[in-house]
Amino acid sequence: MKKLFFKLNDREQILLLFSLWIVVLVCFFKFFESGLSLYQEWGLTEQMIAGHQTVINLKPVIDQALEAQKLEQANKSYDKNNLSNRVSTLADKVFPQRDYRELDTDERERYSQHKVRIKFARSSYENVNEFADLIRQESPYMFLSEVKIEPNYPPKSRPYDPTTYDATFVVSSVEFVSQ
């Protein structure tokens, strides 16, 4: 190797040494860059693990709060039939011509959420507000999970007729599962 190097003229020797130093520096830079990237990734992973550990540590507190809520709502929250009957009664007080439809029940590990859809067609704004207030009075055992209100403006031939509203309410109740 030494003989080969010394057979080269001065300009070729300098060019070869310069090229070798460039290769060494590029390799060192790439090695340093990958090490820095790996270090940053470890830091992000450590933060993620700390966040997950926080959630795991909060689990007993969350379970205790759910149990307290379950005990507080014992015999107060509505199952599917009670929710259906109660919502129907409240809607009859406000707007007897309403359309009524039972929806599905979302079953989870610790609770079931029952839903009922009530639709008021061409109702006054006062009726819509009154029904929403009646549902809010039943809180936290019954709540509005979705409300959609669309105005029906009077025709241009009768501009002084009152504006009516098509309102769709999705009323929900959470029932905790007995364990």
trRosetta pair geometry for C-beta under 8 A, 3 or more apart (Angstrom, degrees):
i j d omega theta_ij theta_ji phi_ij phi_ji
1 4 5.7 -52 -150 33 30 113
1 5 6.5 32 151 -21 63 105
2 5 5.7 -54 -152 33 32 112
2 6 6.4 18 157 -9 66 109
3 6 6.1 -62 -145 43 30 102
3 7 6.3 37 154 -30 65 105
4 7 5.8 -53 -151 25 30 115
4 8 7.4 34 151 -25 59 97
5 8 6.2 -54 -170 19 36 111
5 13 6.5 79 -180 -119 82 98
5 16 7.4 -152 -131 94 86 155
8 12 3.9 -119 -179 95 114 123
8 13 5.0 149 97 -59 117 77
8 16 6.8 54 111 -9 173 140
9 12 5.2 88 55 14 71 104
9 13 7.1 -132 100 -9 33 92
10 13 5.6 -55 -146 34 31 113
10 14 6.4 29 158 -17 66 105
11 14 5.9 -54 -150 36 30 109
11 15 6.3 29 152 -18 64 109
12 15 5.5 -54 -143 40 32 113
12 16 6.1 35 155 -21 66 106
13 16 5.8 -55 -147 37 28 111
13 17 6.3 25 156 -14 64 107
14 17 5.9 -56 -146 40 30 108
14 18 6.0 31 155 -20 65 110
15 18 5.7 -54 -144 38 28 113
15 19 6.3 30 155 -20 63 107
16 19 5.7 -55 -147 36 29 111
16 20 6.4 28 155 -18 64 106
17 20 5.7 -53 -145 37 31 111
17 21 6.3 31 156 -18 65 106
18 21 5.9 -56 -149 37 29 110
18 22 6.4 32 152 -21 63 105
19 22 5.6 -53 -149 34 32 113
19 23 6.5 32 153 -18 65 104
20 23 5.7 -53 -149 36 33 112
20 24 6.3 33 153 -18 66 106
21 24 5.6 -53 -145 38 33 112
21 25 6.2 32 155 -18 66 107
22 25 5.8 -56 -145 39 29 109
22 26 6.2 29 156 -19 65 107
23 26 5.9 -54 -144 37 28 110
23 27 6.3 29 156 -17 63 108
24 27 5.9 -56 -148 38 28 111
24 28 6.3 28 153 -19 64 108
25 28 5.6 -54 -145 38 31 112
25 29 6.2 33 154 -21 65 106
26 29 5.6 -53 -146 36 30 112
26 30 6.3 30 155 -17 64 106
27 30 5.8 -55 -146 38 30 110
27 31 6.2 32 154 -20 64 108
28 31 5.6 -55 -147 38 30 113
28 32 6.2 30 154 -18 65 107
29 32 5.7 -55 -147 38 29 111
29 33 6.2 31 154 -21 65 108
30 33 5.6 -52 -143 37 31 114
30 34 6.4 27 158 -16 65 105
31 34 6.1 -56 -147 37 28 106
31 35 6.4 28 153 -19 62 109
32 35 5.7 -57 -149 37 30 113
32 36 6.3 30 154 -19 65 106
33 36 5.8 -54 -147 36 30 110
33 37 6.3 31 154 -19 63 107
34 37 5.6 -51 -145 38 33 114
34 38 6.2 36 154 -20 65 106
35 38 5.7 -54 -147 37 30 112
35 39 6.4 32 153 -21 63 106
36 39 5.6 -53 -148 35 31 114
36 40 6.5 30 154 -17 65 104
37 40 5.9 -54 -149 36 31 109
37 41 6.4 32 152 -20 64 107
38 41 5.6 -53 -147 36 32 114
38 42 6.5 36 152 -21 64 103
39 42 5.7 -52 -151 33 31 113
39 43 6.7 34 150 -20 63 103
40 43 5.5 -51 -152 33 36 114
40 44 6.5 33 152 -16 67 103
41 44 5.8 -53 -148 37 34 109
41 45 6.2 35 152 -19 65 107
42 45 5.6 -55 -146 39 31 113
42 46 6.2 37 153 -23 65 105
43 46 5.6 -52 -149 33 30 114
43 47 6.6 30 152 -17 63 103
44 47 5.7 -52 -150 35 34 111
44 48 6.4 34 151 -19 66 105
45 48 5.6 -53 -147 36 33 112
45 49 6.3 35 153 -19 65 105
46 49 5.8 -53 -147 36 30 111
46 50 6.4 33 152 -20 63 105
47 50 5.6 -54 -149 35 32 113
47 51 6.5 34 152 -19 65 103
48 51 5.6 -52 -150 35 33 112
48 52 6.4 30 153 -15 65 105
49 52 5.7 -54 -147 40 32 110
49 53 6.2 37 152 -23 65 106
50 53 5.5 -52 -145 35 31 114
50 54 6.6 38 152 -24 63 100
51 54 5.6 -49 -153 28 33 114
51 55 6.8 30 151 -15 63 102
52 55 5.7 -52 -152 36 37 111
52 56 6.3 37 150 -19 67 105
53 56 5.5 -52 -146 38 34 113
53 57 6.2 35 153 -20 66 106
54 57 5.7 -56 -147 37 29 110
54 58 6.4 26 153 -18 64 107
55 58 5.7 -58 -148 37 32 110
55 59 7.1 57 149 -48 61 87
56 59 5.8 -26 -162 -11 37 119
57 60 7.8 -48 177 21 41 96
58 61 5.2 -62 -163 45 61 114
58 62 5.7 61 141 -25 86 105
59 62 5.6 -57 -143 38 31 111
59 63 6.1 32 159 -19 67 106
60 63 5.6 -53 -144 38 31 112
60 64 6.2 33 155 -21 65 106
61 64 5.7 -53 -148 36 30 112
61 65 6.4 30 153 -18 64 105
62 65 5.7 -54 -147 37 32 110
62 66 6.3 32 153 -18 65 105
63 66 5.7 -54 -147 37 31 111
63 67 6.4 33 153 -19 65 105
64 67 5.7 -53 -148 36 31 112
64 68 6.4 33 152 -19 64 104
65 68 5.6 -51 -147 36 33 113
65 69 6.3 34 152 -18 65 105
66 69 5.6 -52 -146 38 33 112
66 70 6.2 38 151 -24 65 105
66 110 6.0 -14 177 166 146 151
66 176 7.4 150 173 -125 90 128
67 70 5.4 -51 -146 35 32 116
67 71 6.4 31 155 -17 65 103
68 71 5.8 -54 -148 38 31 108
68 72 6.2 31 152 -20 64 108
69 72 5.6 -55 -145 38 31 113
69 73 6.1 12 161 -4 66 113
69 176 7.2 149 106 -64 91 140
70 73 6.2 -67 -143 47 24 97
70 74 6.8 53 151 -57 60 84
70 176 4.0 -134 -117 119 98 172
71 74 5.6 -21 -155 -18 35 116
72 76 7.5 -51 136 38 59 140
73 76 4.8 -115 -156 64 54 104
73 77 4.2 35 169 -32 119 107
73 140 7.7 -89 -91 93 117 103
73 141 6.4 155 -139 -102 106 92
73 174 7.8 -8 167 89 170 91
73 176 6.5 121 75 -1 123 117
74 77 8.0 -14 -82 13 13 92
76 141 5.3 -117 142 -93 87 138
77 141 4.9 -158 -108 -143 53 92
77 173 5.9 147 -176 174 85 105
77 174 6.2 -68 -152 83 138 60
77 175 5.2 167 122 -101 124 61
77 176 6.9 107 38 2 157 80
78 82 4.1 -145 -150 98 85 107
78 83 3.8 121 130 -65 132 79
78 86 6.1 -100 -112 19 145 139
78 114 7.0 -104 106 57 93 134
78 141 6.0 104 -13 158 87 101
78 142 6.0 32 6 -73 134 100
78 173 4.0 -41 59 -177 101 169
78 175 6.9 -96 86 -69 40 103
79 82 5.2 84 46 18 69 105
79 83 6.8 -134 92 -8 28 94
79 114 6.9 98 176 -28 37 153
79 173 7.8 -108 -64 103 7 132
79 175 5.3 59 -100 -95 61 154
80 83 5.9 -57 -146 37 25 111
80 84 6.3 27 157 -20 62 109
80 102 7.4 64 -178 -158 104 126
80 105 5.9 -64 -84 -75 124 129
80 114 4.4 -168 -96 -126 70 142
80 175 7.9 -77 -35 -9 64 146
81 84 5.7 -56 -148 36 29 113
81 85 6.3 25 157 -15 65 108
82 85 5.9 -56 -144 40 30 108
82 86 5.9 25 160 -17 67 112
82 173 7.8 -84 89 87 96 171
83 86 6.0 -59 -141 40 26 107
83 87 6.1 21 163 -15 65 111
83 114 5.0 158 32 102 158 132
83 116 5.9 -177 135 -18 104 125
83 142 6.6 157 -128 -108 91 110
83 171 7.1 179 -180 116 105 105
83 172 7.9 -16 -155 -166 146 24
83 173 4.4 -147 -95 12 129 137
84 87 6.3 -60 -144 39 22 105
84 88 6.2 22 158 -19 60 112
84 102 5.7 -15 -106 -95 122 113
84 114 8.0 -86 -40 157 82 131
84 116 5.6 160 -101 -92 63 138
85 88 5.8 -60 -149 38 27 112
85 89 6.4 28 155 -20 64 107
86 89 5.7 -54 -149 34 31 112
86 90 6.4 27 155 -15 65 106
86 138 7.3 118 152 -123 134 152
86 142 6.8 -130 106 -71 137 157
87 90 5.8 -54 -146 39 32 109
87 91 6.1 31 155 -18 66 108
87 100 7.9 146 113 -138 105 110
87 116 4.9 160 56 88 163 149
87 118 6.2 -146 163 -49 114 128
87 135 7.8 29 -118 -100 87 101
87 142 7.3 -175 -71 -160 93 141
87 171 5.0 164 -111 72 135 153
88 91 5.8 -56 -144 38 28 110
88 92 6.3 33 155 -23 63 105
88 100 6.0 38 -105 -131 93 153
89 92 5.8 -53 -150 32 29 113
89 93 6.9 35 151 -24 61 101
90 93 5.8 -49 -158 25 35 115
90 94 6.9 12 154 -4 65 109
90 131 6.7 113 141 -142 101 76
90 134 4.7 163 -162 135 120 138
90 135 6.8 124 138 -67 159 69
90 138 7.8 -78 -69 -34 153 136
91 94 6.1 -69 -152 45 35 100
91 95 6.2 -52 -177 58 74 81
91 96 7.9 125 131 -99 75 31
91 98 4.8 -79 170 41 123 159
91 100 6.9 158 77 -86 161 109
91 118 5.1 -150 -94 -145 143 142
91 131 6.4 36 -108 -129 64 123
92 96 5.3 41 -146 -104 64 74
92 98 7.8 -115 -74 27 46 116
93 134 7.1 145 70 -102 132 161
94 127 5.2 128 168 -158 100 82
94 130 5.0 170 -123 100 120 115
94 131 4.6 -150 68 -70 172 89
94 134 6.8 -136 -44 -2 128 145
95 98 4.9 91 104 -51 101 101
95 120 5.0 30 108 -120 166 112
95 123 5.3 -26 -115 -117 148 127
95 127 4.9 81 -63 -178 113 133
95 131 6.8 -42 7 -57 110 130
97 120 7.9 85 82 -141 82 66
97 121 7.3 -87 122 51 108 90
98 118 5.5 -1 170 -172 136 93
98 119 6.3 152 -168 74 81 46
98 120 5.3 -43 -109 -88 94 65
98 121 7.9 150 -124 8 46 73
99 118 7.3 146 78 -164 55 45
99 119 4.1 -14 59 60 106 105
99 120 8.0 -159 22 -66 77 22
99 121 6.7 54 -11 -20 112 108
100 116 7.4 -14 -165 178 85 106
100 117 7.6 149 -161 88 39 61
100 118 5.9 -8 -108 -110 68 71
100 119 7.8 -150 -65 25 31 74
101 116 7.3 160 87 -167 47 63
101 117 4.5 -13 68 65 97 104
101 118 7.9 -173 30 -75 67 33
101 119 7.6 25 7 -5 106 105
102 115 7.9 124 -172 94 55 59
102 116 5.6 -38 -115 -114 57 79
102 117 7.7 178 -101 23 7 76
103 115 4.0 -34 70 97 124 103
103 116 6.3 -165 14 -95 87 23
103 117 5.5 85 -42 -20 111 99
103 170 7.0 6 -5 -142 152 103
104 115 6.5 17 62 45 51 109
105 112 5.3 7 175 179 113 110
105 113 6.8 163 -161 79 62 45
105 114 5.0 -21 -109 -100 93 67
105 115 7.2 -179 -91 14 44 75
106 112 6.8 162 81 -160 51 57
106 113 4.5 -2 54 54 104 99
106 115 7.6 52 -7 -17 94 112
107 112 5.1 -15 -107 -110 63 93
108 111 5.3 11 58 59 112 66
108 112 6.9 -174 24 -84 71 40
108 113 7.4 42 -6 -7 110 94
108 177 7.9 -144 79 -19 67 125
109 177 7.5 -121 140 29 35 146
110 176 6.5 -27 156 -147 78 81
110 177 5.8 -150 -171 31 29 106
111 174 5.2 1 176 -174 136 98
111 175 6.4 152 -162 79 79 41
111 176 5.0 -47 -101 -106 88 50
111 177 6.0 -141 -85 -13 27 84
112 174 7.4 154 78 -156 43 52
112 175 4.9 -15 60 62 93 97
112 177 6.5 98 -20 -65 89 89
113 145 8.0 87 173 -76 126 156
113 172 5.6 0 -179 -170 98 119
113 173 7.3 167 -152 81 56 37
113 174 5.3 -24 -99 -100 77 71
113 175 7.8 177 -84 20 29 70
114 172 6.6 155 80 -152 49 62
114 173 5.2 -10 56 57 100 88
114 175 6.6 38 -11 -5 109 112
115 145 6.6 -71 -115 42 107 141
115 170 5.6 -6 -166 -177 110 100
115 171 7.1 147 -154 76 56 43
115 172 5.0 -22 -97 -96 74 84
116 170 7.3 159 77 -156 38 53
116 171 5.0 -20 62 61 92 95
116 172 7.8 177 20 -78 67 39
117 168 6.6 -10 -168 -171 100 95
117 169 7.1 158 -154 83 50 51
117 170 5.3 -22 -98 -100 75 73
117 171 7.9 174 -87 18 25 72
118 131 7.5 -143 110 179 143 144
118 168 7.5 161 84 -155 48 47
118 169 4.7 -8 59 59 96 102
118 171 6.5 27 1 -7 111 113
119 166 7.3 -3 -174 -174 95 84
119 167 7.1 171 -153 89 50 51
119 168 4.9 -11 -106 -105 84 77
119 169 7.6 -170 -78 23 38 66
120 123 3.7 -11 156 -21 121 145
120 127 6.3 174 -160 120 153 120
120 128 6.3 -156 64 -87 152 80
120 131 7.2 -173 -44 1 140 159
120 165 7.2 33 101 98 112 85
120 166 7.0 179 91 -150 64 39
120 167 4.5 11 50 53 106 96
120 168 7.9 -153 27 -69 65 36
120 169 7.8 42 -5 -6 97 102
121 166 5.5 5 -124 -117 56 88
122 152 6.1 -39 -105 38 74 155
122 164 4.2 17 -156 147 62 150
122 165 7.6 130 -131 55 20 30
122 166 6.8 3 -44 -74 45 75
123 127 4.4 -108 176 79 111 134
123 128 5.7 129 106 -51 123 86
123 164 6.3 127 50 -169 24 92
123 165 5.6 -49 68 67 78 81
123 166 7.5 116 18 -99 87 29
123 167 6.1 -59 48 16 129 109
124 127 4.8 101 58 2 78 100
124 128 7.3 -143 97 -3 45 85
124 162 6.8 -3 -117 134 94 142
124 164 6.6 -63 -82 -121 44 72
124 165 7.3 53 177 21 10 96
125 128 5.6 -53 -151 36 37 113
125 129 6.3 34 153 -15 68 107
125 163 7.5 37 -38 89 110 96
125 165 5.9 90 -82 -10 64 134
126 129 5.8 -57 -146 41 30 109
126 130 6.0 32 155 -23 66 109
127 130 5.7 -53 -141 36 29 112
127 131 6.4 28 160 -17 64 104
128 131 6.2 -57 -152 35 27 107
128 132 6.5 24 153 -15 62 109
128 149 6.3 73 -163 -116 151 125
128 165 5.5 -28 -42 83 145 141
128 167 4.6 147 -119 -46 113 160
129 132 5.7 -58 -148 39 32 111
129 133 6.2 33 154 -20 67 106
130 133 5.7 -54 -148 36 31 112
130 134 6.5 33 152 -21 64 103
131 134 5.6 -51 -149 33 34 112
131 135 6.6 31 153 -16 65 103
131 167 7.7 151 59 106 138 145
131 169 6.7 -130 129 -33 126 158
132 135 5.8 -55 -151 37 33 110
132 136 6.3 34 151 -20 66 106
132 144 6.5 -6 -137 -54 83 151
132 147 7.1 31 -104 -113 118 147
132 169 7.3 -162 -86 -104 76 132
133 136 5.5 -53 -145 37 33 113
133 137 6.5 40 153 -26 64 101
134 137 5.8 -49 -153 27 32 114
134 138 7.2 29 149 -17 60 103
135 138 5.8 -58 -161 32 38 112
135 139 7.7 64 141 -46 61 84
135 142 6.1 -110 -158 122 76 107
135 143 7.0 105 157 -139 102 24
135 144 5.4 84 122 -51 145 94
135 169 7.2 -166 -42 -175 160 143
135 171 5.8 -127 -130 -116 132 115
136 139 5.5 -19 -167 -17 47 119
136 143 7.9 50 -105 -127 49 66
136 144 7.5 -30 -66 -7 74 110
138 141 5.8 -89 162 66 84 90
138 142 3.9 -7 120 50 128 113
138 143 7.8 -148 90 -62 92 46
139 142 6.8 -98 -77 66 42 57
139 143 5.6 64 -107 -88 89 89
140 143 6.8 -8 -151 -52 49 116
141 173 6.2 9 158 -137 63 103
142 171 6.1 8 -179 178 102 106
142 172 7.3 162 -155 83 57 38
142 173 5.0 -31 -100 -84 68 98
143 171 7.3 163 84 -155 28 64
143 172 5.8 -27 66 64 77 86
143 173 7.6 138 18 -87 69 49
144 147 5.4 13 171 -49 130 108
144 169 6.0 -74 -129 -157 103 98
144 170 7.1 101 -164 71 62 57
144 171 6.1 -43 -100 -102 54 63
144 172 7.7 103 -148 18 10 84
145 170 5.1 -64 67 104 90 103
145 171 7.2 132 11 -136 85 13
145 172 4.1 44 -25 -6 127 129
146 168 7.6 -21 119 115 98 94
146 169 7.5 149 87 -163 63 36
146 170 3.8 27 49 34 100 121
147 167 7.1 -18 -167 -168 87 96
147 168 7.3 160 -154 85 40 58
147 169 5.6 -2 -108 -110 78 68
147 170 7.5 -133 -62 25 44 72
148 167 7.1 159 85 -155 53 49
148 168 4.5 1 55 53 101 103
149 165 5.5 -10 -166 -175 95 125
149 166 7.4 155 -154 82 45 50
149 167 4.8 -5 -105 -106 79 85
149 168 7.9 -157 -69 26 43 62
150 165 6.7 148 74 -160 41 70
150 166 4.7 -12 60 59 98 99
150 167 7.8 -173 24 -75 61 43
151 163 5.5 -11 -165 175 109 121
151 164 7.6 137 -160 83 59 37
151 165 5.6 -41 -104 -101 51 78
152 163 6.7 158 74 -169 55 68
152 164 4.6 -17 58 71 113 85
152 165 6.6 -167 10 -86 84 23
152 166 6.3 83 -38 -21 109 91
153 163 5.6 -25 -110 -118 51 100
154 158 5.3 -98 169 96 120 86
154 159 6.1 146 91 -130 121 25
154 160 7.4 -71 86 56 166 21
154 161 3.7 147 -117 66 141 104
154 162 7.1 117 -52 66 121 19
154 163 6.5 -104 -21 -83 83 57
155 158 5.5 56 63 34 86 85
155 161 7.7 34 32 34 67 136
156 159 6.3 8 -151 -68 41 93
158 161 4.5 42 131 -18 112 116
